[in-house]
Amino acid sequence: MKPQGLLLVLSGPSGAGKGTICKALLEQRSDLVYSVSCTTRPPRKGEISGVNYIFTNHEDFEDMINNKGFLEHASVYGNYYGTPRAYVLEQLKAGKDVVLEIDTQGALQVKENFPDGVFVFIVPPSLDELSKRIYNRGTDAEDVIKRRLSAATSELAYASKYDYIVVNDEVEKATSKVSKIMDVEHLRVGRTFYIVDEICKRCKKEEC
Amino acid sequence: MKPQGLLLVLSGPSGAGKGTICKALLEQRSDLVYSVSCTTRPPRKGEISGVNYIFTNHEDFEDMINNKGFLEHASVYGNYYGTPRAYVLEQLKAGKDVVLEIDTQGALQVKENFPDGVFVFIVPPSLDELSKRIYNRGTDAEDVIKRRLSAATSELAYASKYDYIVVNDEVEKATSKVSKIMDVEHLRVGRTFYIVDEICKRCKKEEC
């Protein structure tokens, strides 16, 4: 019997580095697939439907919302974004692990709809470091940076809703921690009890 | 702030190899200490009190039971055996991880008294393999072996009460899995939330 895959939800304040860790994990773990989001925003040049996003229209998206077709969804600047439930569940059923890289609001919606997921909160080693990272992007004005930092602090308050907290001081170390979390979550009793069950069944047959 | 240590409870049917894994873990992890049991049985030649066991008498042992001084205890062939609560809690408070290697009855008592422990159930890859291991000890008669196997099967029924199941197919692999479980359990939100708390406190001071 092949056990079901894991749903890994990587979240945390912007600037914590969840995107970089997600990319590194996908390179390292061949059993891991990325959940492609669905959106109503028009494709940009070079974007391929099914790879970057699944592109759809407002009507179809709202139908999917009504049919509980999303693990989470949000509206940003008039466009919808969402994680299609069916794709994720199919992959898990086939024994593949699935990763979602998502903001805290989305992660909490996923937790309501799929509490069996593994919820990892990525944090920067300090707010100084977060501030440096946002400054180093070099694209934002002073007040935008302050707003971002303030938002990041508010998001930290959600950390207690997650299963694990991983400090992203170095990407390689943090990625290795998240990868270990996945290995270990596969050993959880809810995911491994079938092994004991099989031993017991065989035993009953042999009348031991 | 130094976080509290982990209480690791290694359990499983006899012949699963929990003792071997426990020994290997203690060699590999310098932050791990072994919880020495207390007993009323007389010391054997060469045994040192405080190293092999803490040797005590019936009266003192029963006083400790009445004062809730044990995380678990049992009476075997007229002698008491128990895990002293104070020693374990002191070590954990000092930030040390503690390992108990214990049978299923004891593990379930520990779970009642200390639900924050990490409960790992070690299983043999198959009953055939368990049977081979018990045969290979070469000391038991046929009916004793059958009794042991039957007891092992009954103990498997307790697996669902644990947090993790680790199949001991190769000692090195199984030890590495348990070691990973310890690393990852240190990342659990209940044990890492203080990091976020510290970031937030610093942030309030700096009024960001």
Interface residues (C-beta under 8 A of the other chain):
Chain A: F121 V123 P124 S126 L127 K146 L149 S150 T153 L156 A157 A159 S160 Y162 D163 Y164 I165 V166 V167 K177 K180 I181 D183 V184 E185 L187 R188 V189 T192 F193 I195 V196 I199 C200 R202 C203 E206 C208
Chain B: F121 V123 P124 S126 L127 S131 K146 L149 S150 T153 L156 A157 A159 S160 Y162 D163 Y164 I165 V166 V167 K177 K180 I181 D183 V184 E185 L187 R188 V189 T192 F193 I195 V196 I199 C200 R202 C203 E206 C208
